[in-house]
Amino acid sequence: MSGKLYPNTTQVPNFILDEVMKLLPPAPLKVLLTIARFTYGFQKDSDKIGNKQLCEATGLSRSSAIRGVQLLGDLITIKPGGPGKGANEYSLNLDISGAKLDSLKRRIDASGSVTGDTSSASDTSVTHATQVVSPVSPFQTNLSKPIRGRAKAAPTNPPDPAVNGFKKFWDAEYTKRFETPYNFSHGKDGRLIKGLLQTYGLSTLQDRAVKFFDLDDDWIRTKGGFTIGVFNGQINKLNSTGRIQTQARREMPA
């Protein structure tokens, strides 16, 4: 080990050491420093880092690494790799206002501590937090865990079990395909899902969701994205396509 202690360094911005480090629990701090190592350490502004690579570099389990990424919020920007495009591309975002730092501190305080977990990187039991994500930073979260010692106020509108059930199904299908949790816009997406469920029911809507994710559509893959909003706009196409295929099979000669 002593042979490696020679001047061969990675630049870590003073902003991280002076303002950010004292706010972060171990897991998100490890993730942030790893991104600094893979970018500034190799004289790059950004770098593609796979989930396995992130786990190996930080010593975190998959779930803790993803949670650490989520808690960093606006401190990093992420360009999703997408289907067939490989790992997500990470970069540091040092243009952070004081208000955003305060927001980061409140979010971390509300989420509880995130430990420096050293479980195996093959751990697949990922627990996804409630997410509020911007297009630039798709792992941001706004965790709803109450601050210890304060009573949690009862929701004015109880959550719809069917809507929550579809959200869980959608998130699982999205994560399976793109290796990143889905960003729900809880107001807009919730209203769209609720409206769709009133027409189709949960099992039918889940079937349409799978067909949507399997679409080979260049516009969706490159521009529209596999989002709840695009899914809502494609639902009639998915319905009619399914019926046409079924009718064609019925009319095939024996």
QUIPEWO-V32925 format. One record per residue. N is the residue number from 0. PSI is psi as a letter, one per 20 degrees, with the letter a starting at -180 (* if undefined). OMEGA is omega in whole degrees, 0 to 359 (none if undefined). Layout:
N_PSI_OMEGA, N_PSI_OMEGA
//
This chain:
0_h_184, 1_h_179, 2_i_181, 3_i_183, 4_l_176, 5_r_185, 6_n_177, 7_n_199, 8_r_169, 9_p_178, 10_p_174, 11_o_183, 12_p_179, 13_h_180, 14_g_179, 15_g_183, 16_h_186, 17_h_189, 18_h_190, 19_g_187, 20_h_182, 21_i_180, 22_h_193, 23_p_168, 24_r_186, 25_g_187, 26_g_179, 27_h_177, 28_g_177, 29_g_180, 30_g_182, 31_g_180, 32_h_177, 33_g_178, 34_h_176, 35_g_180, 36_g_184, 37_i_180, 38_f_182, 39_h_180, 40_h_178, 41_k_177, 42_l_179, 43_q_176, 44_h_181, 45_r_180, 46_q_175, 47_p_183, 48_o_178, 49_r_181, 50_g_180, 51_g_179, 52_g_179, 53_g_179, 54_g_181, 55_h_182, 56_h_184, 57_i_187, 58_j_181, 59_q_170, 60_r_180, 61_g_182, 62_g_180, 63_h_178, 64_g_179, 65_g_178, 66_g_178, 67_g_177, 68_g_182, 69_g_184, 70_i_180, 71_h_175, 72_c_185, 73_i_178, 74_i_179, 75_q_171, 76_q_186, 77_p_172, 78_o_185, 79_q_179, 80_g_179, 81_r_183, 82_p_176, 83_j_183, 84_j_176, 85_b_188, 86_r_174, 87_q_179, 88_p_186, 89_q_170, 90_q_177, 91_q_177, 92_o_185, 93_j_179, 94_m_186, 95_p_179, 96_r_176, 97_h_180, 98_h_180, 99_h_175, 100_g_177, 101_g_178, 102_h_177, 103_g_180, 104_g_180, 105_g_181, 106_g_180, 107_g_177, 108_g_182, 109_h_185, 110_i_188, 111_r_183, 112_q_173, 113_o_188, 114_r_174, 115_m_184, 116_p_178, 117_k_179, 118_r_182, 119_q_180, 120_i_180, 121_i_179, 122_p_184, 123_j_181, 124_m_185, 125_p_176, 126_o_184, 127_p_176, 128_r_174, 129_p_190, 130_p_169, 131_o_195, 132_p_173, 133_q_179, 134_h_182, 135_h_185, 136_m_193, 137_j_177, 138_j_179, 139_q_176, 140_q_171, 141_n_189, 142_q_187, 143_j_179, 144_p_184, 145_q_174, 146_p_184, 147_p_178, 148_i_178, 149_q_179, 150_p_179, 151_p_182, 152_q_178, 153_p_180, 154_q_180, 155_h_177, 156_o_181, 157_q_181, 158_q_178, 159_o_182, 160_h_181, 161_g_178, 162_g_179, 163_h_178, 164_g_179, 165_h_178, 166_g_179, 167_g_179, 168_g_181, 169_g_181, 170_g_179, 171_g_180, 172_g_180, 173_g_181, 174_h_180, 175_h_184, 176_h_189, 177_i_177, 178_k_175, 179_q_180, 180_q_182, 181_q_176, 182_o_176, 183_p_166, 184_n_197, 185_h_176, 186_g_183, 187_g_182, 188_h_179, 189_g_179, 190_g_179, 191_g_180, 192_g_180, 193_g_178, 194_g_179, 195_h_180, 196_h_177, 197_h_180, 198_g_192, 199_h_186, 200_r_189, 201_g_185, 202_h_178, 203_g_181, 204_h_176, 205_g_178, 206_g_179, 207_h_179, 208_g_178, 209_g_179, 210_h_179, 211_g_180, 212_h_180, 213_i_181, 214_p_175, 215_m_186, 216_o_183, 217_h_182, 218_g_180, 219_g_184, 220_h_186, 221_h_185, 222_g_187, 223_g_183, 224_q_179, 225_m_184, 226_r_178, 227_h_181, 228_g_178, 229_h_177, 230_g_179, 231_h_179, 232_h_182, 233_i_190, 234_h_180, 235_h_176, 236_g_179, 237_h_179, 238_g_184, 239_h_179, 240_g_179, 241_g_181, 242_h_180, 243_g_180, 244_g_179, 245_g_180, 246_h_180, 247_h_179, 248_h_179, 249_h_184, 250_i_178, 251_p_180, 252_q_180, 253_*_none
//
